[in-house]
Amino acid sequence: MGVIARVIKYAFEKFVTLTGETRKDFNINTLLYTPAGDDSIPLPDERLVLVKVDGTGSYVTIGVLTPSQGAKPGEKILFARDNDGKVVSKMSFLGEGTVKLEAESDLVKEIKGGKTETIKGNKIENIGGKFYFGNNSQNMARLLIGLIDEVINLETFGAPPRHKVKPTSIQSLEAYKDQVRNLLKENV
């Protein structure tokens, strides 16, 4: 039989130990059991599911009641919250095959060997592949493609006489426009 408790405090050394209040002023210390590879400590006042371990008289925590983030059947959403419970970052594995990352602050990707790549706002540093920029990606693509078109159509004045952009340069700039379109393609 299970018991519901409210998180009072936590401690961790090698394993997470939670103190849960099952009724007013009656606290139980439990080890937190989670899926393999999951390191997540519940916030104060969240509800725990405690299960009694046969023959020992002790309890373990096997689950935490958390608010849904909108996952549909077959999807998985992982999220982190601040101390007030506000969601500050989220990774969604969506049913159509999209992986969506959301963050209130910077997104940092650390790669073995000490290489670090950072996305700050709409500034991209050392990034390859496709990234979703939310509602701004199409506007950003239009802005960059417009800039490339201006370079292609650039006119000079005064001496020497007017110049045109070399056909090979136009080819390179058109290829660059295709790269911008692919990089900033809306996928979500």
C-alpha positions in Angstrom: 0.0 0.0 0.0 1.3 3.5 -0.8 1.3 6.7 1.2 1.1 10.3 -0.1 3.5 12.8 1.6 4.5 16.4 1.2 8.2 17.3 0.6 9.7 19.0 3.6 13.4 18.9 2.8 16.0 16.9 0.9 19.6 15.9 1.4 22.1 14.1 -0.9 25.4 12.6 -0.7 25.5 9.5 -2.9 21.7 9.2 -3.0 18.9 11.6 -2.5 17.1 11.4 0.8 13.7 13.1 1.1 11.9 14.1 4.3 8.1 13.8 3.6 5.3 14.9 5.9 2.5 12.2 5.7 0.3 13.9 8.3 0.8 17.1 10.4 4.1 16.9 12.3 4.7 13.3 11.3 7.8 13.1 9.0 9.3 10.1 7.2 12.8 10.0 5.7 13.0 8.0 2.4 15.4 7.3 -0.4 14.2 8.7 -3.8 14.0 6.0 -6.5 13.9 7.4 -10.0 14.4 5.9 -13.5 18.0 5.1 -14.4 19.9 8.2 -15.4 17.4 10.6 -13.9 18.8 13.1 -11.4 15.9 15.3 -10.2 15.0 16.6 -6.8 11.4 17.6 -6.1 10.5 21.1 -4.9 9.3 21.8 -1.4 5.5 21.1 -0.9 5.3 18.7 -3.9 3.5 15.5 -3.4 5.4 12.2 -3.1 4.3 8.6 -3.5 5.8 6.5 -0.7 5.8 2.7 -0.7 6.6 0.6 2.4 9.5 -1.9 1.9 8.5 -5.4 3.0 9.8 -6.5 6.4 11.9 -3.4 7.1 9.2 -0.9 8.2 10.8 1.8 6.1 9.5 3.6 3.1 11.0 4.6 -0.3 9.8 7.4 -2.6 8.8 6.0 -6.0 7.2 9.0 -7.6 6.5 12.8 -7.5 3.3 14.4 -8.6 4.2 17.1 -11.1 2.1 19.4 -13.4 1.7 18.3 -17.0 3.6 20.2 -19.7 1.3 19.2 -22.5 2.8 15.9 -23.7 0.5 13.9 -26.0 0.4 10.1 -26.0 3.8 8.7 -27.0 5.6 12.0 -26.3 8.0 12.9 -23.6 8.8 16.3 -22.0 11.6 17.0 -19.6 11.6 20.3 -17.7 13.4 22.2 -15.0 11.9 24.7 -12.6 13.2 27.5 -10.4 12.6 27.5 -6.7 9.1 29.1 -7.2 8.1 26.3 -9.5 8.3 28.3 -12.8 9.4 26.2 -15.8 12.7 27.7 -17.0 13.9 25.1 -19.5 12.2 22.3 -21.4 13.2 19.6 -23.8 10.2 18.1 -25.7 10.4 14.8 -27.8 7.3 15.3 -30.0 5.3 12.7 -31.8 6.1 13.9 -35.3 9.9 13.4 -34.7 10.8 16.9 -33.6 13.1 17.5 -30.6 12.3 21.0 -29.2 14.6 22.9 -26.8 13.3 25.9 -24.8 15.3 27.9 -22.3 14.7 31.2 -20.4 18.4 31.9 -20.5 21.3 30.7 -22.7 21.5 27.2 -24.4 24.9 25.7 -23.9 26.1 22.6 -25.7 29.2 21.0 -24.1 31.1 18.4 -26.2 33.8 16.0 -25.0 37.3 17.4 -25.5 36.5 20.8 -23.9 34.7 22.3 -27.0 31.7 24.5 -26.0 29.1 26.0 -28.3 26.7 28.7 -27.1 23.5 30.2 -28.4 22.7 33.6 -26.9 19.4 35.1 -28.0 19.6 35.0 -31.8 23.4 35.1 -31.9 24.9 31.8 -33.0 28.5 30.9 -32.3 30.3 27.9 -33.9 27.0 26.0 -34.6 26.4 23.6 -37.5 23.1 22.0 -38.4 19.6 23.3 -38.0 18.2 25.2 -35.0 14.7 26.4 -34.3 14.5 30.0 -33.3 10.7 30.1 -32.6 8.6 32.7 -34.3 11.6 34.8 -35.4 13.3 32.3 -37.7 11.3 33.2 -40.8 11.8 36.9 -40.2 15.5 36.4 -39.6 15.7 34.4 -42.9 13.9 37.1 -44.8 16.3 39.7 -43.4 19.5 37.8 -44.3 18.2 36.9 -47.8 17.2 40.5 -48.4 20.8 41.6 -47.3 22.3 39.1 -49.8 20.0 40.4 -52.6 21.2 44.0 -51.8 24.8 42.8 -52.1 24.1 41.1 -55.5 22.3 44.3 -56.8 24.8 46.7 -55.3 25.5 49.6 -57.7 28.5 51.9 -57.6 28.6 55.5 -58.7 31.3 58.0 -59.7 34.6 57.2 -61.3 35.4 54.5 -62.3 32.3 53.5 -64.3 29.6 51.4 -62.8 30.6 47.8 -61.9 28.5 44.6 -61.8 29.0 41.6 -59.5 30.8 38.7 -61.1 28.6 35.8 -62.1 30.7 33.4 -59.9 30.1 35.8 -56.9 26.4 35.8 -57.6 26.4 32.0 -57.7 28.2 31.9 -54.3 25.7 34.4 -52.8 22.7 32.4 -54.1 24.2 29.2 -52.6 24.6 31.2 -49.3 20.9 32.1 -49.5 20.0 28.4 -49.8 22.1 27.7 -46.7 20.2 30.5 -44.8 16.9 29.0 -45.9 17.9 25.5 -44.7 19.4 26.6 -41.4 16.4 28.7 -40.5 13.7 26.4 -41.8 10.6 26.2 -39.6 10.4 22.7 -38.3 7.8 23.0 -35.5 
